[in-house]
Amino acid sequence: MLRYWLSLLVFFIGFYLTVTMSGGHPFIYVDIPSLIIVGVFPLIFLSVLFGFKKMISAFSIPSKKEANKDELMEGLYFFKIYGRTIWFAGFISVIIAVVAIMFSLGDIMALGPNLALALISLLYCGLLSIVIIIPFTVLIKKQLKE
């Protein structure tokens, strides 16, 4: 689990350096509505679908040394559904942004922020997949092989 945290730290440092070296500012990548749609709504949906206790259990499985096969399979299923839910939420956010773009075609100043909303939502989906879903899935699959 220490490897996970170290790789996460390296990933975010690399992301920060890439953004700043390209002349951008990290805060332009923060969009609260996109974070809510992509980050919060899938967790709410999964807590209803799986239950809050099972959701917390799925996140704690990779750090458990003595998880049984049923727990591991349930955690693997959870992260499979979580990954799909994040991408569906991202696509819903993109559709919302495209509708806003179509609505404001006459206003050139509104096109940029709406297009940025669409792209940032997809960026958040990718980041959540790379930072949470893929590592947790790999850790659970490693435990299943043991």
Stockholm file with secondary structure:
# STOCKHOLM 1.0

chainA/1-146         MLRYWLSLLVFFIGFYLTVTMSGGHPFIYVDIPSLIIVGVFPLIFLSVLFGFKKMISAFSIPSKKEANKDELMEGLYFFKIYGRTIWFAGFISVIIAVVAIMFSLGDIMALGPNLALALISLLYCGLLSIVIIIPFTVLIKKQLKE
#=GR chainA/1-146 SS CHHHHHHHHHHHHHHHHHHHHTTCCGGGGCCHHHHIIIIIHHHHHHHHHHCHHHHHHHHHGGGCSSCCHHHHHHHHHHHHHHHHHHHHHHHHHHHHHHHHHHHTTTCHHHHHHHHHHHHHHHHHHHHHIIIIIHHHHHHHHHHHHC
#=GC SS_cons         CHHHHHHHHHHHHHHHHHHHHTTCCGGGGCCHHHHIIIIIHHHHHHHHHHCHHHHHHHHHGGGCSSCCHHHHHHHHHHHHHHHHHHHHHHHHHHHHHHHHHHHTTTCHHHHHHHHHHHHHHHHHHHHHIIIIIHHHHHHHHHHHHC
//
